[in-house]
Amino acid sequence: MKTAVVFPGQGAQSVGMLSDLAATNPAVGEYFSRASAVLGYDLWQVVSAGPEDKLNDTAVTQPAMLVAGYACYASLKAQLPDWQPSYFAGHSLGEYTALVAAEALSLEQAVALVAKRGSLMQQAVAPGAGAMAAVLGLTDEQVEQACLSAAQGAVVSAVNYNSPGQVVIAGETAAVERAMAQASELGAKRVVPLAVSVPSHCALMKPAADELAKAIAAADWQMPRIPVLHNVNTQASTSIVDLQAALVAQLYQPVQWVKTIEYLAADGVTQLVECGPGKVLAGLNRRIDKNMAVASIYDSATLANTVNAIKDN
């Protein structure tokens, strides 16, 4: 049976995440210690005790979520050393976690890279100048039309195609607010502003992407040992140059999550394992492909359940 391992991005973090898993798997703390040595502060202390506003600072959230996702996957591999998935994928930031799991980049280099990514994203847009919102109950085309009508020369676009009927938009605050109103007029079931400080995956991130490209190019990359599907094109790169270009483009282009899952299903993947805090991707997957079995790993109980599910198949 083909299995894909997927990793969540920002938004799933919470103070105290992975505390149960760390209590039974000492390696979890070791991964955070390695990250802390790179960052120059105690990342596990922030994750386990907060304060929440510091954990939610995007330059802190990104390395925290990367290490958390990787620690969940490494805990799984420790119990199933001979098992390996057919694919990796990650939602937004989670794509970097997937690349670490696929041994394309060391944990330390990835931590430095995503901390840089978070800082550049924060610097690209002044506080309050950008916004994001989730639109529920419209087709992709309707959401795109709402953005087009609302733009009026400003930036607003569909940026996360999360599941059928759930699309996230991002851009300049006033344009996002106009698009939200347009979406409501088109019959959206709900339009929910998101509590974020950075409008990810839209054209406002292009200056950050240009700077991030330098850091990506400077890292020591290897070709992934297992295919990693990119957010921008739902394909696995065949060269390091293409891999780097996909990561740069990811910062200012949409996350094609629905198409990613559809690609996996078409290639015979029947089981999805989400590694990281929460069950966000598992929830999305139930709306994308109901036939694909889903498991999540975020504590000792879900780890044990997932190990058993893989063994049974």
C-alpha positions, -999 to 999 in steps of 0.1 A, spaced: 0 0 0 13 34 -9 15 60 19 23 97 17 35 116 48 24 153 50 34 182 72 13 212 83 23 248 81 17 278 103 -15 281 122 -14 247 139 10 258 166 0 260 202 18 265 235 25 230 250 24 212 217 43 179 216 47 179 254 32 144 257 53 130 228 84 145 243 77 129 276 79 94 260 103 101 232 135 119 244 147 124 209 120 151 205 139 173 230 171 166 212 157 179 179 146 211 196 180 215 212 197 213 178 174 240 166 180 261 196 217 260 190 211 274 155 186 301 166 205 313 197 175 309 220 157 280 237 130 271 212 116 243 233 111 267 262 90 289 239 70 260 226 64 244 260 58 276 281 52 305 257 44 333 258 19 327 231 26 359 213 63 350 209 54 315 196 30 332 171 58 355 158 63 341 123 101 341 126 96 318 157 66 299 145 83 286 113 112 269 130 90 256 158 65 240 134 93 226 112 110 209 142 77 197 156 67 181 123 101 165 118 101 152 154 67 135 148 80 118 117 113 108 133 94 93 162 74 72 137 106 61 119 122 51 152 95 25 156 94 15 119 130 17 108 125 -4 77 93 14 65 93 43 42 66 64 25 61 67 -12 58 105 -11 63 135 11 44 168 9 39 198 31 14 227 33 33 260 28 60 259 55 55 222 58 72 217 24 105 225 42 98 199 68 91 174 40 125 182 25 142 176 58 124 143 61 135 134 26 171 142 35 174 170 10 185 194 37 198 190 72 176 200 101 200 227 112 201 243 77 163 241 74 158 258 108 181 287 98 164 290 64 128 291 77 137 315 105 151 338 77 120 331 57 98 342 85 118 374 91 117 384 54 80 378 53 74 400 83 96 427 68 79 426 34 46 441 46 40 467 73 19 457 102 -18 460 93 -11 465 56 -19 430 47 -46 405 55 -59 370 48 -93 354 49 -109 320 44 -138 318 20 -161 288 25 -188 275 1 -178 290 -32 -160 274 -62 -124 282 -69 -135 302 -99 -160 323 -79 -133 331 -53 -109 342 -81 -137 363 -96 -143 380 -63 -106 388 -60 -105 401 -96 -135 424 -90 -122 437 -57 -86 444 -66 -91 478 -82 -54 481 -88 -44 466 -54 -31 431 -45 -56 404 -36 -57 368 -48 -66 332 -40 -35 318 -22 -45 285 -6 -66 260 -24 -72 239 7 -102 218 -2 -133 219 -24 -152 249 -11 -124 262 11 -101 288 -4 -79 313 14 -73 348 0 -46 373 8 -33 407 -2 -36 444 9 -60 448 37 -86 471 20 -86 449 -11 -91 417 10 -120 433 28 -136 442 -6 -130 406 -18 -146 393 14 -177 414 7 -178 403 -30 -175 366 -18 -205 371 5 -225 386 -23 -217 356 -45 -232 333 -18 -203 322 3 -214 302 34 -188 319 55 -160 344 51 -136 344 80 -107 369 85 -76 350 97 -55 362 126 -22 364 108 4 391 106 17 383 71 -3 379 38 14 347 26 16 334 -9 5 365 -27 24 391 -48 32 412 -17 57 384 -8 78 388 -41 104 411 -25 108 386 4 111 358 -22 139 376 -40 159 378 -8 151 343 3 164 330 -30 199 340 -19 196 320 13 181 290 -5 209 290 -31 236 291 -3 222 261 15 238 226 10 211 207 -9 209 170 -19 182 155 -41 154 141 -19 157 104 -12 119 101 -15 98 124 -39 86 156 -23 57 173 -41 59 211 -44 31 234 -35 34 255 -67 31 227 -93 23 194 -73 54 178 -89 86 164 -75 117 182 -88 142 163 -110 171 187 -102 183 208 -73 179 239 -94 142 232 -100 138 224 -63 152 257 -53 131 276 -78 99 259 -65 107 270 -30 113 306 -41 81 307 -61 61 291 -32 65 323 -12 44 344 -36 23 318 -55 -7 298 -43 -5 265 -24 -22 239 -46 -32 215 -18 -62 200 -35 -42 192 -66 -15 177 -45 -39 152 -29 -54 145 -62 -20 137 -77 -13 113 -48 -46 96 -52 -41 92 -90 -7 76 -83 -22 50 -60 -17 65 -26 -43 51 -2 -30 62 32 -20 97 44 0 103 76 1 138 89 31 145 111 28 176 133 5 194 158 -32 193 152 -52 175 125 -56 203 100 -45 184 69 -63 153 80 -95 174 82 -89 189 47 -83 155 32 -116 141 43 -132 168 20 -107 162 -9 -106 124 -10 -129 104 13 -114 71 1 -79 79 14 -72 66 49 -59 93 72 -38 92 104 -23 120 124 8 120 148 10 146 175 13 127 208 22 92 221 -13 78 216 -16 89 179 19 77 173 10 42 186 -22 42 166 -4 52 134 24 26 139 -3 -1 143 -22 12 112 9 10 91 18 -25 104 -17 -37 96 -14 -26 60 
